[in-house]
């Protein structure tokens, strides 16, 4: 399970997905930190299939967590080479042009 949140914006659908264990945590690597803000990432529990359906409609997506980023990679939304590694987690962004 992952946490999924969708927001309609003037620019299109903004999707945030994170692994539940990462919510509220701060991760660092090479002097850069990533805080998984509850306000932004807190959402409903979702399956991989629900996340894929949401990403297919997204204009922009932010993903945090090994599972969340893995689902995006496996389904062709994110390239492995574009993933950032932060301590015990991963981060990726998706932008549809």
N, C-alpha and C positions, 0 to 999 in steps of 0.2 A: 504494500500500500504506500501511496504517496499523498501529499497534501497538494490540492489543486485549487487555484483561484483564478477566476476570469473577471476582467473589468472592460467595459466598453469605454473607449476613449474617442475623441474626434479623429484620431489617426487610425483607428481600428481596434481590434480585440487585443488586449494585453493579458498574457497568461503568465502566471508564476506557479512553479512546481518545485517542491522540495521533499526530501526524505524527512519523515517526522522527527528522527533523532537529531537532525541538524537545526531544527527550528529554535531560535533564540541563542544560538551559539555564534562565537566569533572564531574565525580560522585565519592563520597567517602563513605567508610564505614569501621569502626574499624581500622582506620589508613592506609587503602589501597585505592588507587585512580585508577580510570579507565577513560582514555581520549579517546573519540570516534573520532579518527583522520580522518580528511577529506581525506587525501591522501590514507588511507587504506580502509575506509568504503564507500566513495562516489561512487555511481554506478547508474545504471538505476532503474527506478521504476519497481517494480515487484509485482505480485499477490502472494497469498499463494501457488497456484498451481505451479507457476514458481519457487518459492523458494524450494518447495519440490522436483521438478525435478532436480534442481541444487544440492541440498543436496544429492540426490540419486547417483550422479556422483562424489561427492567430496571425496577427500582423507583427507582433513582438512577443518574445517569450524569454523569461529568465528562469534558469534551472539550477538547482543546487542539490547535490547528493549523488552518491554512486549509482543508486537505482534510477533516479530521475534523469540524470545525464545519460545513463546507459540506454534507457528507453528511447531518448531522442536520437542517439547514435544509431541504434539498431533499426530505427524506422526512417533514417535518412534526413532528419531535420538538422543534425549537427555533425560536422566532420570531427573525427577523433583528434586531429592536429590542432583544432581550435579550442580545445578544452583546457581550462586552467586547473592545476592541481593545488589544493590548499590542505596541508596537513592530512587529515583523514577523509577529506571530501573533495568533490569536484564541482566546478562551476562552468556553465556555458550560457551564451545568449544566442537567440535566434531572431533574425530580422527578415521578413519577407519584403522584397523590393518589387 
